[in-house]
Amino acid sequence: MAASCPLPVTQDLPTLRAKLQGLLRFLREALSISNAHTVDFYTESVWEQLIGVPPETVLAVLKKSTEEAEARPSEARPLVEAERASGEWRWEGRTGRQREGPTQRSALSGGPGAEAGITDFPKIFCETSQKLLSVEAFALAAKYYSLQNLGVCTPLEQLLVALRGNQTQKTGENVKPDEFMNLKKSHEVQAMSELISSIADYYGIKQVIDLGSGKGYLSSFLSLKYGLKVYGIDSSNTNTHGAQERNRKLKKHWKICHTQSKSDVNGLALKMAKGKKMQGEIQYKANTEEVCNNSPTSQEMMSTSEFLPDFSVSVISNIRKQMENLHVCSHREENLCLANAFSLIDLLPINAIEPTSSSQMPKRKMSEANKERRKTTSKSTESNIYSPLTSFITADSELHDIIKDLEDCLMVGLHTCGDLAPNTLRIFTSKSEIKGVCSVGCCYHLLSEEFEDPHKECTQEKWGFPMCHYLKEERWCCGRNARMSACLALERVAVGRGLPTESLFYRAVLQDIIKDCYGITKCDRHVGKIYSKSSSFLDYVRKSLKKLGLDESKLPEKLIMDYYEKYKPRMNELEAFNMLKVVLAPCIETLILLDRLCYLKEQEDIAWSALVKLFDPVKSPRCYAVIALKQQQ
């Protein structure tokens, strides 16, 4: 267990609730943008209903905001108070004129319960039509209510220092994950496993449960690099079998690494021994000459003759003793080097790597002490195991039925989909054996929402969203489209990885064709990835209709192309609208993650909880971990 060290101070529950209140004030007006589906963009006249400025204005403002963001330091600064008196707003020292007029209102204007430092924003939406009027103010507010700017996250390095206390960083085995996983996964696994290992050391525990383990990358790495006993649980039997096969190949890779390492060590040891032996022979020659030169008899003989005479018995005896001592020392040093080389392998448990054929292994007799030590090491490192299991996990899952040797452990999840992320937190709070949790969620669109369909009868008691008391009292609902837009990657778009505008445009125009020509407004079937397999818009439409089970032969080519020509001049509307959704995406993710953090803050037996940015958001957009720890015993 690591030396006692205070964990970083985090914001308390009342402060987090106040931030949630401000965020809800903004989202009550802005959420309609996120809930509009791109597929229905033209059929439901989305731009005309929701946006009160030209698309060129939207694109120009957002492009300017992106360029300014790139020019500023990576660490964003908080929004400063709007200045009512002068009718201006400020962001990091820059000013911009606020729109005035009785028909405009601020979605964030406070009141008695407004957050400190936020008295007013520029007027964002029209009070009567609810259309977006100020793109600059919209982008400003969206940026403020992102996790990066709210000041609710704990820096990863600060947490690692606190967990390790006075201990040096545990590096584990020298493994390079990018040799057996892609760069994105390698980045995620390295960062998360380092944190999990530090938490495990903090509690002095060895068992980890990886929920939604998938292909087993994180589980394997925790086991092999950090010596943890990991149970990887996934609902897919295919994933479990795949993880077992992948782990087998990884062990093979592991054996090669260790064999190479052993070869390098042995080669270095022999080289050292050879050098010591040569050094001994040189020293022996020098000492022999010294004995000869210092012997009175030899000096007398040398003065009368130029050839070596017979030495006296005492001189010969002296030389022999020195020669024997030199050879013994040289032999001992050589054996010591070899013994040290072999001891690096002896430190591994007997079953740590697959056995190598006798022809590859140097012939040596293992001492009883070494055998006993390796047996002891093997027993002490039996926890260095990865066991993939198949089970569908819910909030009520009984872990003792799945893991027979359940002990004090950590529960982790890397990009757990939908309800599995909130259920991970619920299991953590309900099981005394689980001392800590580290959960990175994804696939927000797969979350179940308690208030999404209030008229629908449902027996479900535990929902994916909301979790905390405050949002339950508000009966807050995001909606599936908004939750799906929360998965959009603002950081990737900001660095030039733009949205697939043309494919989205094709799909929106196709929907208008289906509505007009087939009378269908809603369809359960999905077009899928037809765009990448199509040579043109005409080809796209025909392949899509066929996949949807519609008779594409009834539509002449000219009719199809007329739709294309009709909407092509309005493609920039779709592009601008999707950029607004991208800008708003971090706010919805903030709402979901703050809900989870507030839920943990509401639990009495949790000593510490926080949100931590684990990954580079360009490499891995879902980069925030929800972390909670119980009291140390």
N, C-alpha and C positions, 0 to 999 in steps of 0.2 A: 504494500500500500504506500502511495506517495506521501511525502511529508505534508503535514497540514499547511494549507495555503488558502487564503480567502478567495472565493470565486468572484468574478466580476459583478459589480452591482448592476442590476437590471431594473427597468421601470416597473412600478407596482401596478396592481389591477386598476385602481381609479384613473391613473394616468393613461393607461392603454384604452380604457373605456372612453375617455375624453377624446382621444384620437379617433376612435371608431365613430363617435358622434359626428365629428367634423367630416370624416370620409363619407358617411351616409348622407350628409347634407348635399354633398357634391354628386354622389351617385344617384340620388333620387331624380335628378334632372338629366344626368349624362347616360344613365344605364340604357335608355332607349336606343342609343347609337350602337351599343354592344349587342343588344338583343335583336337587332335587325339582321336577318340572314342574307348573305350575299346572293344566294340562289334567287331570292325574291326581289332583288334590287330594282329591276325594271317592271316586273309584274305588279308590284305594290307601290311604285313611284316613291321609293324610299328617300331619294335626295330631296324631292319637293316637299315631303312631309317633315323632314328633320333638320335640314340645313338651309340657312337663310342667306348664305353668301355664295359667290361663284366658286367652282372647283379650282380655278386658277389661283384664287386668293388662298384657299386652304393649302394647296401644294406649295405656294411660295412661302407662306408663314412657317409651315412645318419644315421645309427645307432649310430655311434660315435658322430655325431653332436647333436643328440637327447640327448645322455647321458651327454654331456658337457653342454647342455642348462639346463638340470635338475639340474646339479651341481652348476650352477651360480645363483645369486640372481634373483628373478622374474622380477625385473625391468631391461630390456635389455639396453645395452649401445650402442651408435651409432658406426658405422663403422669408423675406422680411415683411414687416407690417405694411399693409396698404395705407396710403395717405389720403384720407377722405378730404381734408381741407383743400388740398391743391388739385384734387381730381386726378391724381396720378397714382400709378402703382410702380413698385420697384422690385427688381430681381437682381441680386448681387450688384447693386449699385447702378443698374441700368433703369431708365425710366421710359414709360410709354403712356400716351394719353388714354384716359378712360372714357368710354362711350357714355353719354348722358342721355336721359330721356325717361319718361314715365312708363314706357312699355317694356323697359329692360330691367332685369333684376339679377342679383348675384345669387348663385346657388349656394354660396358659402357665407353669406352675411350672417353674422352671429346674432346675438341677442344676449340675454343674461348668461346663457350657458356656453357662449363662444369660447374657443380655446384662447389662451393667452397669446398675444402676438398676432392674432388673425382677427382683424376687425371687419375687413371687407375685401372683396375681390372686385376686379372689373366686372361689369355686367356681362354674363356669359350667354344666357338664354333669354329669349323673348318671353315675357310674362303671359301673353295671350296665346301665341301660337306654339310656344315651347321650342321654337327652332333655335339652332345654334347661331349666334350673332358675332361673337368675338372669338376667333380662332386662337389669337395670342393668349387671351385669358384662359381659354380651355386648356391649352398646352401647359400654361403656367400652373394651373390647379392640379392637373394630372401629374405633373412632375413633383409637386409638393407632396401629394398623397401617395407617392411610391415609397416602398420600404427604405430605399436608399436615402431619402430625405427626411423621413419622419423621426429618425433617431432612435428607433426601437431595436436595432440589431446590435449584437455583441461582436466585436472584432474576433476573428478566429485566433489570431496570434495571442491576443490577450487571454483567451480561454485556455489555450494550450499551455501557456506559461503558468497559469494558476493550477492547472491539473497536475503538471509535472513537479511543482514545488521546487525543491533544491536538486531534484534528480536531473541527470543529463537525458537528452532525448534518446528514446529507444529506437534504434534503426532497424533492428531485426535482420533477417537474412538479406543478402544482396540480390534482390530480384528486380528485374526490369519488366514491368507489366506490359509496356508497349511492344514487347516481343510476342505476346500472345493475345492482345486485344487492340482494338483501334484506339486512336489518339484521344477521342472524346471519352471513351470508357476508361482508358488508362488514367486520364486526368481526374475523373470522378473517383475511381477506386483508390488511387494514391492519397488524395486529400481526405476522403472519408475514413479510410482505414487507419490513417495516422491519428485522427481524432478519436476513433473507437478504441484503438490501442491505449491511448492516453487515459480515457475514461476507465477502461478495464484495469489499468495499473493503479489509478486513483482509488478504486474500490478493492483492489487485490483479488479480482475474480478472473476466471479463465473461460467461462462459457458465454457464447454469443448466439442469439437466435436471429437469423436473417429472414424476415418475412418478405414474400414476393421475390425470392432469390433469383428467379429466372434462370439464366444460363450459368449462374454460380460464380461469376467473376469476383465479386466482393468477398463471398464466402471462402473461395479458394485462396485468395490473397491474404485474408486475415489469418487463415490457418497456416499457410506455408511461411509467410514472412514474419508474422508476430506470434506464432505458436499458440493460437487460440483454438479452443474446441468449438466448432461452429456447426449449428444445425440450420441448413438452408431449407425453408419451407415454401413450396410453390403449389398453386392449385392445378397446374398443368402437369400431367404425367409425362408428356413429351419433353417439357422443360427439365423435369427431374432426370429422365434418362439422358438427355443431352448434357446436363451438368455432370453426371457421372462419367460419361465418355470424355468430356472436356477435361475433367479433373484427372482422368487416367493419362491423357496426353500431356497434361501439365506436369504430372509426376515424372513422366519420361523426360520432359524438358529439364525438370529439376535434377534428375539423375545425371544428365549430361553436364549441367552446370557444376554439380558437385564433383564429378569425375575430372572435369577440366581443372577445377579448383585444387583438387588433390594432386593432380599431375604437376600443376604449377608449384605447389608447396614442396613436393618431393624433389622436383628439379632444383628449386632454390636451396633445399637442404643439402643435396649432394654437392652443389656448387660451393656452398659454405664449407662443407666438410673437406672438399678438395683443397680449398684455399687454406683451411686450418692445417691440413696435412703438409702442404708445401711450406707454409710458414714454420711448421715444426721442424721440417728437415733443414731449412735455412738456419734456424736457431740452433739445431743440433750441430751443424757444421761450424757455426761461430763459436759455440761453447767448446767444441773439441779443440779448435785452434787456440782458444783461450787457455784451456787446460795444458795444452802442449807448451804454449809460450810461457805460462806461469810456473811450470815445473822446473825446479833448479836443475835436475838431472838433464832435462831436455835442453835447457839453455846451454848447459855445459857441452852437451853432445853437439848441438847445432853450431857452436862456435868452432869446433874442430872438424866438422864434416858437413858436406852439402846434401847428404842423403839421410832419410829418416832412419834413425838407429832403433835398436830394440829398447822398448820401454821397460821400466822396472815394473814389478808386480803391482805395486801400489798405484802407479799411474794407470796401468791397464785396467785395474779394478775400478778406479775412479771414472775412467772414460766409459766403461761398460755400464756402470750405474746411471750415469747421466744419459746415455743412449737409451737405456731401458725406460727411464723416467720420461724422456721426450716421446718415445713411441707409445707409451701407455697414455700419456696426456693427449697425444694426437688422436689415438684410437678412441679415448673417452669422449673427446670433443666431437668426433665424427658420429659416434653412436648417439650422443646427446642431440645433435642436429636431426638425425633420423628419427629419434624418439619424439622430438618436438613436432616433426612433420606428421608423424602418424597420430599424435595426440589430437590434432585438429579433427581428424575423422572419428577418433574414439569418442569425442564429445557428442557426436550424434547418437541418437538411440539406434538400437539394432535394426529396427524396421523403418528407419527414416527414409532410406532410399532403397531402390530395388537392388537385389544382390547382383554382383558382377561375377562373371565366370572366373574360375581359378587361374586361367592363363593370363588374365588381365590384372590380377591382384598379386602384389609382391608376396613371396613366401616368407612368412614370419610367424612366430609363435606368440599368440596373445597371452599376456601375463594374466594370472588369475585376478590380480587387482584390476586390470583393464576390463576383464570380462564382467567383474562384479560392478564396476563403475558404470559400464554401458547398460547393464541390466537395470541399475538404479535410475540412470538417466532415462531409459526407455519407459520405466514406470512413471517417472515424474513428468514425462512429456507425452503421456497417453492422451492428454487433452488436445494435442496437435493433430486434430482430425476434422475432416469436413464430411458431414453426412447429409446428402440431399434427401428430402422427404416430400411426399405429395399429400397435401391436405388443403381443403378450402377453409380459410380463416375468417371468422366473424368476430364481433365484439364479445360473443359468449363462448368462444372456443375454449375448451379445457386443455391447457398445455400438457398436463400430466398424462393425458391419454395419447398424446402425440410423441412426447419426449419422456421416456421412462426414467432417465437419470437427471431430471430437471433439478437444477441447483441455483444458487445466486448467479444472476446473469444480466446481460444487457440485451435489449431488443432493438434491432436496427432495420432500416428499410431504405434502399436506394431506388428512388423513382417508383414508389408503390402506387399503383393505379387506383383511381376512384376512391371508394369507401375503405380500401385497405389502409390508407394513411390515417384517417381518423380512428379506425378500429385498432390500429397499432397503439395509439395513445390511450384508448379506453382499456385495452388489455394491460398496458403498463400500469395504469392507475389501480387496477383491480387485483393484481398479482403481487404478493409480497416478495416473491423471489426475484422479480425484475427490478433491479436497482437503478437502471438508467435507460433512456430511450434516445435514439438519434434517427429521425425520420425525415426523408426528403420525398415529398409527394409529387405526383404528376397527373395528367389526364383528368383535369378538373371537370371536364364535361361529363365524366362518368360518375360523378358524385350524385348521391340521392339527396334531394332537397325536401325537407319536411313541409314547407309551405308553397311548393311549386304548383300543386293542384289541390287546393283546400277542399274542393267538392268531391274529390275521389276518395272512396272508402279504402282504408289501408290499415293492416294490422301491424305494420312495421313500427317498432318502438325506438330504435336507435338509427339515426340518420347521419349521412355524411356531412350535411350542412343544414342549419348551423349547429355548433356544439356548445357555445357559451351561453350563459343565462341572458345577457343583454340582448343578443341578436334573436334569441328565442322570444323574449318579451316583445321585441319589435316585430316579430313574425316576418323577418326579413327573407326575401327570396331574390336570388340573382337571375335565374332562368338558364336553360341549357345553352342557348347561343352566347350569352354573356360569359358563362363558365368556359365555353370553348374558346372564346376570344381571349380569355385570360392566359391561354397557352401560347399566344402569339409572342414572338421574340423581338422586342423593341431594340435590344442591343445589336442583334444581328442585322436588322434593317438599317440601323444607324451607321453601321460600318460598310454598307453597300450591298448586303445580301437582301435585295428587295423582295417584295411579294410577287407571286406568279400572276401578275395582272391579266395577261392574255387568257390564261386558262380559266380564271374566275369570270372574265368577260364572256368567254364561250359558254360557260355554264349558265350564266344569268340570261343570255339571249336564248339559249336552248329552252329554258323554263318558259319564256314567253311564247315560244313556238308550241310547246306542249299544251299550254293553257288555251291558246287560240285555236289550234288545229285539232286537238284531241279532247278538249273540255276537261282536262285534268288539272286540278290546283294542288293536290297533295298526292305524293307517291311514296310508298314504303321502300321501293327499290332505290338503289344508289348507282350512279353512273360509274363511280370509281375512277381509275387512272386511265381513262380513254384518251385524254389529251396527249399524253406522251407517245401514244401509238397512232396518232392521227397526222396526216400530211397537210390538212387544211381544215377550215371551218366546215366546209361541206362534208368532208370525210368524218369529222368529229360528230356532226349531227346525225349522220346515217348510222354510225357505229353505236352511238348512245341510244338512239331510238330502238335499235335492234336489241341491245342489252336490256332495255326497259320493257321489252316485249310488245312494242308498238310497231305498227306497219309503216315502215319508212318509205315504201314504194308509192304511197299516196301523195307524197310531197314532191313536187317538181323542183329541179335544181334552182330555177329562177326564184321561186317562192322563198326557199331557204336563204339564198343570197340577198334577197330584198330585206330580210330581217337583219342580216349582218350589216348592210349598208345603212339601215335605219338607225342602228344603235352605235355604230363605229364612232361618229362624232362625239358621243357621250361616254366614251370609254374613260375619259379623264375624271368623270364624276365617280365612277366605281373605284378608280385608283385613289382619289382624294378621300373617299369615304372609308376605304380600308386603312388608309394611313391614320385617320382619326381613331379607328378601332385599335390599331397598334399602339397609339399614344395612350389610350385609355386602359390597355391591357394590364399594366403593372398595378393600377389601382384596384382592380378586381382580385388579382392575386394577393395584394396586401390585405384586402378584406378577408379572404379565405384563411390566410396564415395568421392574422391577428385573432380571428375567431378561435383557432386551435391554441394559440398561446394563452388567450384569456381563459379558455377551458382549463388549461393546466394550472394557471394562477389561482383558479377557484378551488383546487383540490388541497386539502389540509396537510396531507402527508408528503407533499413535494417540497423539497428544500430549495430547489433552484430550477429555473426554466428560462429559456431565451430563444430568440431567432438568430441564426448564425449564417452568414454568407460563406458557403463552402467552396463554390466553384466559380470559374470565370464564366460570366453569363453569355459571352460570345461562343465559347466552346460548349457550354451546357446551360441553356436558358433557365431550366428549373434548378436554381442554384442555392436555394435557401433550405436550411435544415431546422427542424423544430427539435430542440434538445431539452431534456428534463432529467433531474437527478433527485433521488430520495436521500434521506438523512443517512450519513455513514453510521454504522453500528459502533 
